Amino acid sequence: MVPAALMAYVLGAWSLASEMGMSGEFGIRGLFSHWQVWIGVAVALHVTSSILTRYGRGGSLNVPRVLNPRILPFKRFLKM
């Protein structure tokens, strides 16, 4: 998953550079033509890869506190 995250980071950087006029035209159209989408996908892949790597090496499957739905402010609306 790390190579996929790296690819997404590179595509995000290329899209941002293209919007700033520092590189050629970005080759992807539609929803995936925005650098914010690529950086978001890259961060999600990177975090998922980190969690799964730790779990695969015999550690526990700990989700970062930020992503834990039990501590979110709107917890009372989720009825967990």
C-alpha positions as CSV (number, residue, x, y, z in Angstrom):
1,M,0.0,0.0,0.0
2,V,3.0,2.3,0.5
3,P,3.7,2.5,-3.3
4,A,0.1,3.3,-3.9
5,A,0.2,6.1,-1.3
6,L,3.4,7.4,-2.9
7,M,1.8,7.5,-6.3
8,A,-1.2,9.4,-4.9
9,Y,1.2,11.9,-3.3
10,V,3.0,12.4,-6.6
11,L,-0.3,12.9,-8.5
12,G,-1.4,15.4,-5.9
13,A,1.8,17.3,-6.2
14,W,1.6,17.2,-10.0
15,S,-2.0,18.5,-10.0
16,L,-1.1,21.3,-7.6
17,A,1.9,22.3,-9.6
18,S,-0.2,22.2,-12.8
19,E,-2.8,24.6,-11.1
20,M,0.0,26.9,-10.1
21,G,1.4,26.9,-13.7
22,M,4.7,25.3,-12.7
23,S,4.2,22.1,-14.8
24,G,2.4,20.9,-17.8
25,E,-1.2,20.1,-18.1
26,F,-2.5,17.5,-15.6
27,G,-3.6,14.4,-17.6
28,I,-6.7,13.4,-15.5
29,R,-10.1,14.9,-15.9
30,G,-13.2,14.9,-13.7
31,L,-13.3,14.4,-9.9
32,F,-9.7,13.2,-9.8
33,S,-8.3,16.3,-11.4
34,H,-8.2,18.1,-8.1
35,W,-5.1,17.9,-5.9
36,Q,-7.1,17.9,-2.7
37,V,-8.7,14.5,-3.7
38,W,-5.2,13.0,-4.4
39,I,-3.7,14.2,-1.2
40,G,-6.7,12.9,0.8
41,V,-6.5,9.5,-0.9
42,A,-2.7,9.4,-0.2
43,V,-3.2,10.3,3.5
44,A,-5.9,7.6,3.9
45,L,-3.7,5.0,2.2
46,H,-0.7,6.0,4.3
47,V,-2.7,5.7,7.6
48,T,-4.3,2.4,6.6
49,S,-0.9,1.0,5.6
50,S,0.6,2.0,8.9
51,I,-2.2,0.5,10.9
52,L,-2.2,-2.8,8.9
53,T,1.6,-3.0,9.1
54,R,1.6,-2.7,12.9
55,Y,-1.2,-5.3,13.1
56,G,0.7,-7.7,10.7
57,R,3.8,-7.6,12.9
58,G,1.9,-9.0,15.8
59,G,0.8,-5.7,17.4
60,S,-2.8,-4.9,18.3
61,L,-5.1,-3.3,15.8
62,N,-5.2,0.2,17.3
63,V,-7.1,2.9,15.4
64,P,-5.7,6.4,15.9
65,R,-7.6,8.3,18.5
66,V,-8.7,10.9,15.9
67,L,-10.4,8.2,13.8
68,N,-12.1,6.4,16.7
69,P,-15.9,7.0,16.4
70,R,-16.4,6.4,20.2
71,I,-14.8,9.8,21.1
72,L,-16.3,12.0,18.5
73,P,-18.3,15.0,19.8
74,F,-21.5,13.7,18.1
75,K,-21.3,10.4,19.9
76,R,-24.7,10.8,21.4
77,F,-26.3,10.9,18.0
78,L,-24.6,7.6,16.9
79,K,-26.2,5.5,19.7
80,M,-23.3,3.1,20.0
